[in-house]
């Protein structure tokens, strides 16, 4: 069983990462003049989904009576999947370039679309880093919620057996 303080610390760090990603991507969306790529919109979806799921997951850290282990596991698995996809895709679309390279920032469809493409590039790189940090935190809490859920529920279908034979 994982300590409540460790679980709460992970949930707090996840909230912090979701808040930072939401702020950075929200600023990218707000300063856009030619629209946003689907990747930027997906990053915002991931941050919002993480925040909304944490509205359930943080209180269940305190109150075990409201916790449904299968829901905790499902939300953690979905967050791990969404955050991983966002981190990989954003990193792949950004590539490894300098944000001071104007040829790069004007041709990349994530960084292009703002009057200040260098600033938008820095915001995209920072949000990618926090997407990876958030993914690692959700991965750890997913492992912990699976460990906690296995003790409370039977996750295998299994064959139902009758009572054991008693001695005569």
Beta strands, then each sheet from edge to edge (+ up, - down):
end
